Amino acid sequence: MSFVALAAAPAGVVSSAPHRAAAACAQAIREEHCPAAFSDGLQVSLPDGAQPCPGSGDGAACVTSAGSPKVAAGVASTPDGLTACPSDSSISSSTPAACIDTTPLASSQSGTPAESPIVSPSVPIASLQPAAAHQKLSLSASASAMQAGQGVVLTATAPASVSATGTAIEIFDTTAGTLVAACSQGTQCSVAYAAETGVHNFSAYITRPTSTVPTGSVLTSSSVAVGWIGLTLKAVNVVAGPGKAMLVTAASTIPADQFGYAIEIFDLSNMNRVTYCSHGTNCSVSLSQPSSGGRSLVAAVGRPTSKFSNPDIWAVSDHLALTWLSIAIGGSSTFQVGGAVHINATANADLTNTPWSIGIFDDKGNLVGTPCKTGSSCSANVSVTSSATPRFTAAIGAVPPTRNLTKLGQVLQKVTGPTSLVDIQVRSAEVQPSRILWGVDSCKAFTGDPSGSELFSSISGSLGQPDFWGRYLTSTVCPGLSWPEIYLAAKAHMGILPIYNDYNCSSVSGYDTGMGYAQVATGVAAHDGVPQGRVIAIDIEPPGEACPGAVSVDAGFIRGWYDGVRGAGYVALFYGNGTGGSEFGSAWCQAQSEVPALSTTAFIWSFEPSLVAGSWSKSNAPVWQPYRTGCPDYVAAWQYQIGGNAPNSDIDGDEALSDLPLWYPS
């Protein structure tokens, strides 16, 4: 029996703070920091106990972290498009700087070039030639702020050429105390410089070549500051229940206002700004939304903007994924006393590194298995002890800490596991199993067979009328499904499980092969009147003497059949060995890792375990126990016994979950 339910958001779980923030924003709709992002459900609010950041966005709180990051010397390189200065033996420490002579060629009345002024650091500026006396040594940077590790170009321009003067234009990182560039030629010295986080101050000098910051009477530029910004975006929790707030903090290594910028947080789903801080190094906001789902956020430092498309952004954080939880529960049962209900709950996020676990509960609120802390799914098997229909729910919450329990409770929890969850984030709706279908499949036609045997009446009389019958669509080794069979199935209200197989049962590898089979199968199904939305099975036999090549079944073949069947509007079913590690099981897991939707939009018909002993019928069908692949799958049918071991050698015994979309001709 199978069932499925999705999580419902708990009533009253949304705090009043986001509503107040939304209302305040609605009243100030003309302000840039009140974006239309509220229309998609995202709600911002001020973190608990925090004060609003002045001149900043809704819900934003800002602080400036104590201390400054340790500043280390950066790495110099030759600017793109330029060539490093020729080597000069007078400069003890070579640098990758580029030398440029920007002095225009002037002509005297006689036509001979005017002499270029020579700058000597030992001569006061006032004693220089008049043209040079009123000029200064300038230093500029291509940017005042930059992402950590990226480069800026520093350019020092002298009032006159230093060629053949015994002096050099030198640029120093005065914060780190290191020589960045040295040019003994030309009027201009350029260098690219990349550093990690922190603010670096630079000065240029015209001086005798030196590797230490000059002192004394030398021509000096004004100081230029460049900030290399390290930016992170983190959350205390990255998963929470619908309506629950998550505290998000963007942290910059440099205060936002030091260079006239802002720390901004953007929602990448719509590129809208969530909020921003005009001050401080840390910008925090509480985010919530009333429904389940995910968002991807990014922080940036730059000129304030309402969209994440501003070219004047100097630093960007890594993306941060937030998930508001949902949980679905499903499962199956033979619904027989002494049997078992197999239950599976699936969350929309990996809970491994979170405070949360998945728990499955019965209708009395008791956990029916150990809560699952890793991954995104949890399974439990519950024995059916009465004919009453069991009901179940799933929830995501925290395992109670043992320190809050009595000594006896601590011992019991250690031995048997927790008996409850606390701080429930989300809970599914209550679900109830539906029934298992009993059926058969056969190579022979179940009516109108040329041999004269009428399998349908024979099986119905001896074993019970099947709920469904598996038959081949095309005539290969077995005869294809006939119109008399379709008519009889409609008259008996019996489902048909359409199966496709090829003459060459060894040819089950490659995407194109799977796609080609699907195109043939869906074409025949449409001709036979099988409506879209119904299942079509591909027969993947076990490797053996009859089908030696079946050992080569691969993920490409599975994806090809899936894409072809689904593209034609039908539902893909795979008849194969559902055992984990088998040829088919391994191929399925590889395909599912490539196409995760396989586990929820396609089905497996497992022929393992194949029961040898037992005379099974509709009234005493075996307990549902098909083998599963060990990765996400949906095993919805089980061939529990092949004809050689069955009460009638012309049929194989099968069970299927009632949510398998069989074809019921009418």
N, C-alpha and C positions, 0 to 999 in steps of 0.2 A: 504494500500500500504506500502511496506516496502523497506528499503534501508539501506545500511551500507557502511561506508568508514573509512579508517585508516588515521592517521596523516602522513603528509609528512614533512620531516625536512626542515625548511626554508632555502632558498638559501643564501649563503654568511654569515651564522651565526657563522661559526667557526673562531675564532680570529687567527691572524698570529702567536701569541706566541707559541701555541702548535706545529705548523708546524716547527718553528725554533728549538724548543726543539727536535722534532723528527729528524730533519736534523742533528743537532749536535750529537745526539746519533748514527745516522747511520754512521757518520764519525768516531766515537769512539767505534765501535762495539766490539772491543776486551776487553774493560773495563767492569769489573764486574757490574758496576752500570748502564749499558745500557742493560736491559733485553729485551727478545723477546716479552715482553708484548705489545709493540707497534703493533705487528702483529694482535692483537685482537681488535684494535681500540682505546684502552685507550691512552690518550695523557697527558703528564705531562708538566707543565710550572711553572716558578717562580712566586709567588704571586706578584701582582702589588706593586711597590715601595719597594720590598724587595731585599736584597743582597744575593748572593749564600752563602750557609754554607760551610766553608772551608773543603776540604777533604771529601765531602759528595756526595750524589746521585743527579741525574738530577732534577732540579726544586726545590730542597730543600732549605729552608730558616730556620735559627735557631736563637733563642734568649734565654737568660737566665733570668728567671723571678726574680724580685727583692725579697729579703728576703728569709727566710728559713721556711719550715713548722714547726709548733709547735710540739715539740717532747714530747711525754708522755711515761711513763714507760710501758714496755711490760708485758707479762704474762709468768711466768716460769712453766715448767712441766718436769716430768721425761722422759728422752730420751727413744724412743722405744727400747724394748729388754733389758732394764736395770731395776734395782730395786732401789728404793729410799734408802738413807742411813738410818740406824737405828736411832731412836730418841735419842737425847743426851741432857741431862738437862743443860749442860754447854753452849749450843747454845740457846740464848734467842729467836731468830727468826728462826723457822724451815723453811726449803726450800725443794723442791722436787728433789734436786740434788742426783746423784748416786755416791757413794764412791767406788773407785777401788784401789786395791793394786797391782801395777805393779813391785814391788821390787823383783828381782830374788833371790832365796835362795842360798846363798854362803856357802861353807864349809871350815872350818879351817883345819890345818894339823891334829888336834886331832879328826876331824870329827864332832865337835860341831858347830852349826850355828854361823856365825859371827854376832856381834851385829849390828842392823840397826842404822844408824846415826840419832840422834835426832836434829831437827831444832828448835831453839828458836829464836823468832823475836827480842829478846833483845841482842842476841849475834851477833857481826859482822860476815859477811860471811867469812872473812879471817880466823877466829878462828875456823871454822867448821873442821871436819875431812877432810883430803885431798881429799877423794873421793867425798865429797859433796861440797867442797870449790870452785871447778871449774864448778859446775853445776848451772843452773839458773832455776827459776820458769818460765815456759812457758805457754802461753795461745794461743789457736787456735780456729778458727770458721770453721764450715763445709762449709760455703759460705760467700763470701764478700758482696753479694747483694741478695735480696729476694723480692718476691711479698709481698705487704703489707698484714699483717695478717698471713703469713706463718712463720714457725719456722726454726731456725738454732740451731745447737748443739755447745755449747761452752765447751771447755775442757781445764782445767788447770792441768798441770803436775808438781809436786814438785820434788826436787832432792832427797827427802827421805820421808819416811812415817811420817805422823803427828799423828799417833795413840798414845794415852796415853802420849801426850806431853803438853796437855793443850792449844794447838794451833789448828787452822783450816785453811784449804784452802778455801778462800772466793773469789767469783767473784762478781764484782760490775758493774752495768750500771752507769758509771761515768757521762754520759750525763744527765740522769734523777736523779742521786744521790741515787739509790736504790740497795739494796742487792739482788742479783740474785740467788746465790748458796752458801752453807756453808757445808763443809765436815770436820768432826773431826777425820776421819779415812782414812787410805790408802795414796797412793801417787798421786791419780788422782781424780779430781772432775769434773763431767759432768752434764750439764743441757740443756734442750731445752728451747728456748726463742723466743717468737713471739711478734712482735710490729707492730704498724701502721706506717705511712709514716715518713721518716726522717732517718738521720744517727745517730747511737748510738755508743759510744766508750765504750769499756770494758777493765777492768784491773783486774788481779788476785793478791791476797795477801796471805802470810802466816802470820797470826796474831792471837792474842788472840780474841776469838769470839766477834764480834761487828756487829751492824746493820747499822753503818755509815762508810763512806769511811775512812780507816785508814790513819793516818799521822805519821810521825816520822820514826824511824829506824825499818822498816819491810821489808821482802823480797817481792819484787814487780815484776810483769811481765811487759813486754812491752805492750803498748796499742794496742788493736785490734778494727778496725772499721767495722761495718756492716751496710749497707744501706737497708732500707725497702722502696721499690719503689711503689708509687701510680702512675698509668698510665691511662690516658683517651684518647679517640679519638673522636673528634667532628668536625662538619662541620657547617659553617654559614647557608647554606641551604642544605637540603638533597635531594631535588628534583629540577630539572631545565630542560630546553629544550635541545634537541640534539645540541651539539656543545657549549653549555654554560658551563663555568668553575665553579667548586665548590671548595671553599677553605677548605681544610682539615687540622686539626692541632692535632698532638699527643703531649700531655703534660705529662712530668714526674716530680715527686716531687724532683728528684735528677738529677743534670747535667749528661748527658750521658757519658762524658769523665772522671768523677770522679773515676770510677772504670774500665776505659778502655773499656767501652761498647759503643753501638750505639743505638739510637732510630730509629726503622725501621717500615715501613708501608707496609703491605702485602695485595695482592688481593687474597681472599680465593677461587675465581672461578678457579684459576690455580696455587695457592700457590706461585706465583712469588712475589718478592719484587718490590714494586712500587718506593720507594726511601728511603733514610735514612739520618740521621744527626749524625755526629761524635762529635758534641759539643752542649752545651746548654740544656735547659730543655724543650723547645718547638720546635717542628719540623713541618713546614708547607709546603704545596704544593698545587698547583691548578691542578685539574683533570677535563678532559672533554673527551667526545667521540662523534663522529659525528652522531650516530644513537641512537634510544631509547633503553632502557634496564636497567637492574639493576646490581649492584656489591655490594659485601659484603667485607668490609675491616676490618683489625685488626692491632693494633700497638703492638710492642714488644720491650723490652729492653734486649739486650744480645750481644754476640759476633757477629760481622757482618756476614751475610750469604745471599745468593741470593734466598733461598727457605725457606718457613715457615716449616722447619722440623729440625731445629737446636736444639740439646739437651741442648745447652748452652744458653738458653733463661730464664731470671730470672723474667720477669714480662710481662703480657699480658693484653691488654685492652679488654673491651667489644667490640662486633662486631658493626660496623657502616654500615648501609645500605644506599646506594646512588641510586637514580633513575633518569635516563634521560627520560623525559616524552614522552608518545604517547597518542593519543586520537582517539577514534573510535566513529562514529555517526551512528545511525540507527533509524528506526521508522516505522510507518505505517499510512495509511490514506485510507478512503473509496474513496478518490478523488471525492467527491461529493460537489457541491456548498452548503454551509451551514454546511458541515461536519467539521471535525478537523483532523489535522495532529498531531499525537503523536510522539514526537522526544525524543530520549534518547542518551546522550553522556556519554562515559565511559573512564576514564583515567586509566593508569596502576599504579597509586599510590593514597593513601589516602592524600587528600590535606588539611585536617582539621588543622593541625598545621604548615602550610606553608604560604607563602605570596600569594599563587595563588588561583584562582577560575576558574570554568568552565563556559563558556558562549556559548550560541547557537545563531547563526546569520542567518538572511535571506540573499537573494541574493543581497540586497542593503547595507549589512553591519550593519544592525540594530539588536540589541539584541531583541530576541523574548520572553524573560522571564528573571527573576531575576537570576543573576549569582549564582552558587552554591559554597559555601565555605567549606562545610563539606562533608566528604566521598570521593568517587571516581566516582560518577555518577551525572548526572543532566538531568532533564526531562522538557519538555515544550509541551503545547498543543496550536496549532496555527489554527485559523479558516480559512477555505478555502472560499475566497470571490469571486473567479472567476474560470473560467475553465482552466486558465493557470496553467502549472505544476510548483509548487514551488520548490526552491532549497535551501539548507541549508548547513552551515558549523558549526563546533565547534572549539573552541580555549581555551587555558589555558593561563591566564594572571592575572594581578593585577587589583583590583578595584581602580579607581583613588582616591587619598586622597582628602577629601573635602576642605582642606586648599588651594588647587590649583584652586578651582572653585570660580566663582563670588558668591555673596550673593544669587542671584536668583538660580544659579546652585546648591548651597548647599541645598536650600530648596527643589528644584525639586528632587534631588537625595535622600533626606531623605524621600520624599513622594512616589515617583514612582520607586526608585531604580536607579542604575547607568545605563547610556545609552551606555557605551562602556567599554572596558578593555584596559589597557596599559601594556607595557612591555610584549608583547605576547611571550610566550615560545615555543608554538607549535600550529599548526593549521591543522585541517583535510582537506582532499580533499572535494570539493563540491559534494553533493549528491542530487539525485532527486528520489522522491517516485516511486515505481512501483505499480501495481494495486492489488485490493482485488479480490479474487476469490469467486464466489457464488456457493454453493452446498447444498446437502441434505445428510442425512443418513437414513437408513431404516433397519428394521428387515426383511422384505420381500425381496425376490430377485427382482431386477428391470427388469428382463426378465425371462421367463420360469418358473414363479411361478406356483405351482400346482393348485392354485385357478383360474388360467386363466387370472388374472389381469396383464396387462403390464404397470408397474409403469413408466418405462422410457418414453414411448410415452405419457402417461397421464400427467406426470409432465412437460415434455418438451412442450407439447401443451398448458398447462394452466398457468404455472409459468415461463417458459423459460428453455432452455436446461442447466442443471447444468454443471459447470466447473469441478466438482468432485462429487463422490458419495461414502459415507461411508458404508462399508459392513463388516460383520463378517467373519473371516477366517475359523472358525470351526463351526460345527453344534452342538449347545447346545440348549438354549431356542429358538434361531432363526436358520434357515437353513444357512449353510456355503456358501461362495462365490462359484459360479458355473462357469464351462468353458463357457457356453453361455453368461454369464454376462461379462466375461473377453473379449470375442470376440466382443460383442456389444460395450464395452467401447473403444476398439481399433478402431473400425469402426467409432465411433462418436468423436474420439480424446478427450475423457473424462478421467479425472484422477480418480483413485480409492484410497480411504483412507482405508487401511486394519485395522480391529479392532479385538482384541482378548478379549473374556470373558470366564469365567469358569462357569460350572453349578452352583457352589456355589458362588454367588456374595458377600457373607459375608466374604469369605476367602481372605482378602487383607492385611494381616500382616505377617511380618517376611521376612528376606532376602531370605531364601531358597524357600519360596512360590513364591516370585517375580521371582527368577531365574528359577524355574521350569516352570512357565507360559511362560517365555521368550523362553525357549528351545523348548517348544511345538509350540509356535507361529512362531518362525523363521523357524522351520522345515517345517511347513505347507506352509509358505510364499515361501520358496525355491522351494517346490514341485509345487506350483501354478505359478512359473516363476517370482515372484517379485524379481527384481535385488537388489543387495546390494546397500546401500546408500539411500534406500527409507525408509519412515517412517512406523512404526507399532505402533498402539495405544493400550494401555491397558485400559479397561473399568472399571473405579472405580465409581460405582453408589453412589448416596447420601444415608446416613443411612435412613431407613424407614421400613415399614412393609415387603416389599419384600426382603430387604437386611439389616437386623438389625445389622449384624456384621461389616458393612462397617464403623461404627463409630471407629473401631480399626485400620484403615489404619495407617501405621507408616513409619518412614524413612527407616527402613530395607527393607520393601517391595518395596519402590521406588528405592532404590539402587540396589536391586536384579534384578528388571525388566530392569533398565538402564544397568547394567553390562552384563546381558544375551543378550539383544538385540544388544548392541554395540559390544559385543564380537563376535557376529555372522555376523557383518558387516552391520547391519541395524541401523536406527535412532529411538530413543525412543520418543514416544509421550504419554502423560498422559491425558486421559479424566477424568476430575474431577471438583470439585467446586473450581474455582480459587479465591474465596473470601478470603481475608486475615483473619486469625483466624478460618476458617472452618477446619474440620477434615483433609481434603486433603491439604489445604493451610498450616496448621501448620506442617504436616508431610513433605511437600515439603521443607519448610524453614529449618527444622532440617536436612533433607538430603542434602540440598544445602550447609549448613554450614560445613557438613562433606565432601562433594564432590563438591567444587566450580564450577567445569567444567559442572555441571548439567545446570547451567543458560545459557551456551553458546553452548552446544552440545546436549541438549534435549529440547523438546517443550511441551507446555501445551495447551490442548484443553478445554477451560473453558465453562461450561454450565450455568454460571451466568454472568449477569442477564438473566433470562428467561422471555422473553416478553409475556405477556398474550394477550393484544389486538393488532390488526393490521393484515392485510392481505398482507403479504410481498411476493414479487416475485423477480426475478432477476433484473428487471428494477427499482424497488423501495426498494431495500434491505436496512435495517436499517443502520444508521451510526455506524461504528465500535466502540464498547464500552465494550469489555469484562472486567470482574473484574480480578484484579491481586492480587497476594499473599501477596504483601507488602515487599517481599525480592527479591533478584535478580532472575529473571525468563525470559522466552521467550514465552509469550502467542501468539501462531501463528494461533490458530483456535478458533472459538466461535460458540457454538450451541445457537443461539439466540431465538429459539422457538421450543417447543416439539410438537409432533404430535397432542395431544389433543387440542392445541390452534392454530395449523397451518391450512392453507387452505385445506390441505389434511392430514387426520389423519394417513396415512400410512408412512409419512415422517416427519423428523425433519429438520428445516431450519438451515443452517450453513454458516459461512463465514471463509475464511482462507487467510493468507498472502501468496503471491505468492512465497516466499522463503521456504515455507513448502515443503519438498521433497516428493511430492505425486508420486504414481505409474501411469505412462501413458503406458498401454499395447500397443504393436505394433505387 
